[in-house]
C-alpha cells in the first residue's frame, strides 16, 4: 500500500456546546488539517496522485472555515464544532471527491500543538 499526505491550515473560532446547554466562550485556533490517501498501486506516473491536486481539494473544503466562527456555518450549527466533528466533516467531503481507486485513510485535525482528533472509516 502506498500512502501520501497533504496538510493545510486555517484560522477559525468555535465555541463548544456544553452538556448543560450552555456554550463555552468563543476562542480561536490555528487549525492544521492533514489528509492521508492510499492506493494499492501507483498510477502511470508512478504516484498515488498529484500532491498539488490533493492539496487543492483539501483547501477548497476548508476555504469556508477561514476567519469564521465555525458555529455559524450550517453544519456546525447542528453539530458541535469539536475537532472530532471538524475531522469527520472534512473526511466526508474529501472522500466524495477522490477517484474511486483511491482510499482516504484519515483526516487529522489539530486545534493546537498536542491536541488533535482523527477520523477514518
DOPATOR-130483 format. One line per 4 residues: number of its first residue (from 1); their letters; for each residue x, y, z of N, C-alpha, C, CB. Coordinates in nm, 2 decimals, m for minus. Atoms other than C-alpha are relative to their C-alpha. Glycine has a CB too. Layout:
BEGIN
NUM	a	X:Y:Z:X:Y:Z:X:Y:Z:X:Y:Z | ...
// end
This chain:
BEGIN
1	xxxx	0.09:m0.12:0.00:0.00:0.00:0.00:0.09:0.12:0.00:m0.10:0.00:0.12 | m0.07:m0.12:0.00:0.13:0.34:m0.09:m0.09:0.11:0.06:0.04:0.04:m0.15 | 0.08:m0.11:m0.06:0.02:0.65:0.11:0.07:0.13:m0.01:m0.02:m0.04:0.15 | m0.05:m0.14:0.01:0.06:1.02:0.06:m0.08:0.08:0.10:m0.01:0.06:m0.14
5	xxxx	0.08:m0.09:m0.08:m0.05:1.31:0.28:0.03:0.14:m0.04:0.03:m0.03:0.15 | m0.02:m0.15:0.02:m0.10:1.68:0.25:m0.06:0.07:0.12:m0.08:0.05:m0.13 | 0.03:m0.08:m0.12:m0.15:1.95:0.51:m0.05:0.13:m0.05:0.11:0.00:0.10 | 0.05:m0.13:0.02:m0.34:2.27:0.51:m0.03:0.06:0.14:m0.12:0.01:m0.10
9	xxxx	0.03:m0.07:m0.12:m0.42:2.54:0.77:m0.11:0.10:m0.02:0.13:0.07:0.05 | 0.10:m0.10:0.00:m0.70:2.77:0.86:m0.01:0.06:0.14:m0.14:m0.04:m0.06 | 0.03:m0.07:m0.13:m0.78:3.02:1.14:m0.15:0.01:0.02:0.07:0.14:0.01 | 0.14:m0.01:m0.02:m1.12:2.99:1.29:m0.03:m0.01:0.15:m0.08:m0.11:m0.07
13	xxxx	0.04:0.02:m0.14:m1.30:3.02:1.62:m0.12:m0.10:0.01:m0.05:0.14:0.06 | 0.11:0.09:m0.03:m1.55:2.79:1.78:m0.04:0.02:0.15:0.02:m0.14:m0.04 | 0.04:0.01:m0.14:m1.75:2.75:2.10:m0.08:m0.13:0.01:m0.08:0.13:0.05 | 0.06:0.14:m0.02:m1.84:2.40:2.21:m0.13:0.02:0.08:0.09:m0.10:0.06
17	xxxx	0.12:0.01:m0.08:m2.19:2.33:2.33:0.02:m0.10:0.11:m0.12:m0.06:m0.09 | m0.03:0.08:m0.12:m2.16:2.20:2.68:m0.13:m0.08:0.04:0.03:0.09:0.12 | 0.11:0.09:m0.03:m2.38:1.92:2.83:m0.12:0.07:0.07:0.05:m0.11:0.09 | 0.11:m0.07:m0.07:m2.58:2.17:3.04:m0.08:0.09:m0.09:0.05:0.07:0.12
21	xxxx	0.07:m0.08:0.10:m2.69:2.35:2.72:0.07:0.14:m0.02:m0.14:0.02:0.05 | m0.08:m0.12:0.01:m2.45:2.64:2.77:0.11:m0.02:m0.11:0.06:0.06:0.13 | m0.11:0.01:0.10:m2.17:2.72:2.53:0.13:0.06:0.07:m0.03:0.08:m0.13 | m0.13:m0.06:m0.05:m1.80:2.78:2.62:0.02:0.13:m0.08:0.12:m0.10:m0.02
25	xxxx	m0.03:m0.12:0.07:m1.66:3.12:2.52:0.06:m0.03:m0.13:0.09:0.09:0.09 | m0.06:0.02:0.13:m1.57:3.16:2.16:0.15:0.03:0.01:m0.06:0.10:m0.11 | m0.15:m0.02:0.00:m1.19:3.12:2.10:0.05:m0.05:m0.13:0.06:m0.08:0.12 | m0.07:0.03:0.13:m0.96:3.10:1.80:0.10:m0.11:0.02:0.07:0.12:m0.05
29	xxxx	m0.11:0.10:0.02:m0.73:2.82:1.69:0.06:0.02:m0.14:m0.05:m0.15:0.02 | m0.06:0.01:0.12:m0.48:2.80:1.42:0.00:m0.15:m0.04:0.15:0.05:0.00 | 0.03:0.14:0.03:m0.62:2.47:1.29:0.10:m0.06:m0.11:m0.14:m0.02:m0.05 | m0.09:0.07:0.10:m0.39:2.22:1.09:m0.08:m0.13:m0.03:0.14:m0.03:0.06
33	xxxx	0.07:0.12:0.05:m0.56:1.96:0.88:0.09:m0.08:m0.09:m0.13:0.04:m0.08 | m0.08:0.10:0.08:m0.38:1.65:0.73:m0.09:m0.10:m0.05:0.12:m0.06:0.09 | 0.07:0.11:0.06:m0.53:1.41:0.49:0.09:m0.10:m0.06:m0.10:0.06:m0.11 | m0.08:0.11:0.06:m0.38:1.07:0.40:m0.08:m0.08:m0.09:0.05:m0.09:0.12
37	xxxx	0.06:0.07:0.11:m0.47:0.90:0.08:0.09:m0.12:m0.04:m0.03:0.09:m0.12 | m0.08:0.11:0.03:m0.36:0.55:m0.02:m0.05:m0.07:m0.13:0.01:m0.10:0.11 | 0.04:0.08:0.12:m0.36:0.32:m0.32:0.09:m0.13:0.00:0.03:0.08:m0.13 | m0.07:0.13:0.00:m0.26:m0.05:m0.37:0.11:0.01:m0.11:m0.09:m0.11:m0.03
41	xxxx	m0.10:m0.01:0.11:m0.07:0.05:m0.69:0.01:0.15:m0.04:m0.04:m0.09:m0.12 | m0.03:m0.14:0.05:0.08:0.36:m0.84:m0.06:0.02:m0.14:0.15:0.03:0.00 | 0.05:m0.03:0.13:m0.06:0.53:m1.15:0.11:0.00:m0.10:m0.08:0.13:0.00 | m0.10:0.00:0.11:0.12:0.57:m1.49:0.11:0.10:0.02:m0.07:0.02:m0.13
45	xxxx	m0.11:m0.09:m0.03:0.33:0.85:m1.34:0.08:m0.05:0.12:m0.05:0.14:0.03 | m0.07:0.06:m0.12:0.44:0.62:m1.05:m0.03:0.08:0.13:0.15:m0.02:m0.02 | 0.05:m0.07:m0.12:0.24:0.82:m0.79:m0.14:m0.04:0.04:0.01:0.16:m0.03 | 0.14:0.03:m0.05:m0.07:0.77:m0.58:m0.09:0.10:m0.07:m0.01:0.01:0.16
49	xxxx	0.07:m0.11:0.07:m0.20:1.11:m0.70:0.09:0.12:0.01:m0.14:0.02:0.05 | m0.07:m0.12:0.00:m0.07:1.46:m0.76:m0.02:0.07:0.14:m0.04:0.09:m0.12 | 0.01:m0.07:m0.13:0.01:1.63:m0.42:m0.08:0.13:m0.02:0.14:0.03:0.05 | 0.07:m0.13:0.01:m0.10:1.97:m0.55:m0.15:m0.01:m0.02:0.07:0.08:m0.12
53	xxxx	0.14:0.03:0.02:m0.43:1.83:m0.67:m0.07:m0.03:0.13:m0.02:m0.11:m0.11 | 0.06:0.04:m0.13:m0.50:1.67:m0.34:0.00:0.12:0.10:0.08:m0.11:0.07 | 0.00:m0.12:m0.09:m0.40:1.99:m0.15:m0.10:0.10:m0.04:0.14:0.06:m0.01 | 0.10:m0.09:0.05:m0.62:2.20:m0.37:m0.14:m0.05:0.04:0.00:0.01:m0.15
57	xxxx	0.13:0.06:m0.04:m0.92:1.96:m0.30:m0.02:0.03:0.15:0.00:m0.15:m0.03 | 0.01:m0.02:m0.15:m0.85:1.99:0.08:m0.02:0.15:0.03:0.13:m0.05:0.07 | 0.01:m0.14:m0.02:m0.80:2.37:0.06:m0.14:0.05:m0.04:0.10:0.08:m0.09 | 0.14:m0.04:0.04:m1.14:2.41:m0.13:m0.10:m0.04:0.11:m0.03:m0.07:m0.13
61	xxxx	0.10:0.04:m0.10:m1.32:2.22:0.15:0.01:0.09:0.12:0.03:m0.15:0.04 | m0.02:m0.08:m0.12:m1.17:2.43:0.43:m0.01:0.15:m0.03:0.13:m0.03:0.07 | 0.00:m0.14:0.04:m1.19:2.76:0.24:m0.11:0.08:0.07:m0.02:0.02:m0.15 | 0.11:m0.07:m0.07:m1.53:2.85:0.41:0.03:0.01:0.15:m0.13:m0.07:m0.03
65	xxxx	m0.03:0.00:m0.14:m1.37:2.80:0.75:0.09:0.12:0.04:0.07:m0.13:0.04 | m0.10:m0.11:m0.03:m1.11:3.08:0.72:m0.06:0.12:0.07:0.07:0.04:m0.12 | 0.04:m0.12:m0.08:m1.16:3.36:0.98:m0.15:0.00:0.02:0.04:0.12:m0.08 | 0.14:0.01:m0.03:m1.51:3.24:1.07:m0.01:m0.06:0.14:m0.08:m0.08:m0.10
69	xxxx	0.04:0.08:m0.12:m1.68:3.12:1.38:m0.07:m0.13:m0.05:m0.10:0.08:0.10 | 0.06:0.12:0.06:m1.75:2.76:1.29:m0.14:m0.03:0.04:0.09:m0.12:0.05 | 0.13:0.02:m0.04:m2.07:2.76:1.49:m0.10:0.06:m0.10:m0.02:0.05:0.14 | 0.09:m0.07:0.09:m2.22:3.00:1.23:m0.02:m0.07:m0.13:0.05:0.14:m0.02
73	xxxx	0.01:0.08:0.12:m2.17:2.75:0.95:m0.11:m0.10:0.02:0.13:m0.07:m0.04 | 0.12:0.09:m0.01:m2.48:2.54:0.87:0.03:m0.13:0.07:m0.05:m0.02:m0.14 | m0.02:0.13:m0.06:m2.33:2.20:0.95:0.03:0.01:0.15:0.12:m0.06:m0.07 | m0.04:m0.01:m0.14:m2.17:2.32:1.28:m0.11:0.07:0.08:0.13:0.07:0.01
77	xxxx	0.11:m0.05:m0.08:m2.49:2.50:1.38:m0.09:m0.12:0.05:m0.08:0.09:m0.09 | 0.07:0.12:m0.04:m2.64:2.15:1.40:0.09:m0.11:0.07:m0.07:m0.06:m0.12 | m0.09:0.09:m0.06:m2.33:1.96:1.51:0.11:0.07:0.08:0.07:m0.09:m0.11 | m0.09:m0.07:m0.08:m2.10:2.06:1.79:0.14:0.01:m0.08:0.03:m0.08:0.13
81	xxxx	m0.12:m0.03:0.08:m1.79:2.22:1.62:0.13:m0.05:0.07:0.02:0.14:m0.03 | m0.12:0.06:m0.06:m1.54:1.99:1.80:0.10:m0.04:m0.10:m0.04:m0.13:0.09 | m0.11:0.04:0.10:m1.21:1.89:1.64:m0.05:m0.14:m0.06:0.13:m0.02:0.08 | 0.05:0.13:0.06:m1.37:1.54:1.60:m0.10:0.02:m0.11:m0.06:m0.09:0.12
85	xxxx	0.10:m0.02:0.10:m1.66:1.67:1.41:0.05:0.08:m0.12:m0.12:0.08:0.06 | m0.07:m0.06:0.11:m1.44:1.90:1.20:0.07:m0.10:m0.09:0.10:0.11:0.05 | m0.07:0.11:0.07:m1.23:1.60:1.11:m0.10:m0.09:m0.08:0.08:m0.09:0.09 | 0.10:0.09:0.07:m1.54:1.39:1.02:m0.06:0.07:m0.12:m0.11:m0.04:0.10
89	xxxx	0.06:m0.08:0.11:m1.69:1.67:0.81:0.09:0.01:m0.12:m0.03:0.15:0.05 | m0.10:m0.01:0.11:m1.37:1.72:0.61:0.02:m0.13:m0.07:0.13:0.06:0.05 | m0.02:0.13:0.05:m1.33:1.35:0.57:m0.11:m0.03:m0.10:0.00:m0.11:0.11 | 0.11:0.03:0.09:m1.68:1.31:0.42:0.00:0.08:m0.13:m0.13:0.02:0.08
93	xxxx	m0.01:m0.09:0.12:m1.64:1.60:0.18:0.11:m0.05:m0.09:0.02:0.15:0.04 | m0.11:0.04:0.08:m1.30:1.49:0.06:m0.02:m0.14:m0.06:0.13:0.00:0.08 | 0.02:0.14:0.05:m1.39:1.12:0.03:m0.08:0.00:m0.12:m0.06:m0.08:0.11 | 0.09:m0.01:0.12:m1.66:1.21:m0.22:0.07:0.05:m0.13:m0.12:0.09:0.03
97	xxxx	m0.07:m0.06:0.11:m1.41:1.40:m0.44:0.11:m0.09:m0.06:0.05:0.13:0.04 | m0.12:0.08:0.05:m1.14:1.13:m0.47:m0.05:m0.10:m0.10:0.06:m0.07:0.12 | 0.03:0.11:0.09:m1.12:0.89:m0.76:m0.03:m0.13:0.08:0.12:m0.02:m0.10 | 0.04:0.12:m0.07:m1.27:0.55:m0.67:0.11:m0.09:0.03:m0.10:m0.07:m0.08
101	xxxx	m0.11:0.09:m0.03:m0.94:0.37:m0.69:0.09:0.04:0.12:0.08:m0.01:m0.13 | m0.08:m0.05:m0.11:m0.80:0.58:m0.41:m0.08:m0.02:0.13:0.04:0.14:m0.02 | 0.07:0.01:m0.13:m0.88:0.53:m0.04:0.05:0.12:0.09:0.03:m0.13:0.07 | m0.03:m0.10:m0.10:m0.90:0.82:0.21:0.02:m0.07:0.13:m0.11:0.11:0.00
105	xxxx	m0.03:0.08:m0.12:m0.73:0.67:0.51:m0.05:0.07:0.12:0.15:m0.02:0.01 | 0.05:m0.08:m0.12:m0.80:0.95:0.76:0.02:0.15:m0.03:0.08:m0.04:0.12 | m0.01:m0.14:0.00:m0.83:1.32:0.82:0.04:0.03:0.15:m0.12:0.08:m0.05 | m0.04:m0.04:m0.13:m0.64:1.46:1.12:m0.01:0.15:0.02:0.15:m0.05:0.03
109	xxxx	0.02:m0.14:m0.02:m0.73:1.80:1.27:0.07:0.03:0.13:m0.15:0.04:0.01 | m0.07:m0.05:m0.12:m0.50:1.98:1.52:m0.06:0.13:0.04:0.15:0.00:m0.03 | 0.05:m0.13:m0.05:m0.66:2.25:1.73:0.12:0.09:0.05:m0.10:m0.02:0.11 | m0.12:m0.07:m0.05:m0.33:2.34:1.90:0.10:m0.11:0.02:m0.03:0.08:0.13
113	xxxx	m0.10:0.10:m0.01:0.00:2.16:1.93:m0.03:m0.10:0.12:0.14:0.06:0.02 | 0.02:0.10:m0.10:m0.05:1.83:2.11:m0.15:m0.04:0.02:0.06:0.04:0.13 | 0.14:0.02:m0.01:m0.43:1.84:2.08:m0.06:m0.02:m0.14:m0.07:0.12:0.07 | 0.06:0.03:0.13:m0.58:1.66:1.78:m0.10:m0.11:0.00:0.12:m0.04:m0.09
117	xxxx	0.10:0.11:0.02:m0.86:1.44:1.65:0.02:m0.05:m0.14:m0.15:0.06:0.02 | m0.01:0.07:0.13:m0.86:1.19:1.37:m0.12:m0.07:m0.03:0.13:m0.09:0.00 | 0.11:0.07:0.05:m1.14:1.05:1.16:0.04:m0.09:m0.11:m0.12:0.09:m0.04 | m0.02:0.09:0.11:m1.13:0.74:0.95:m0.12:m0.10:m0.01:0.13:m0.08:0.02
121	x	0.11:0.10:0.01:m1.37:0.47:0.82:0.07:m0.14:m0.01:m0.08:0.03:m0.13
// end
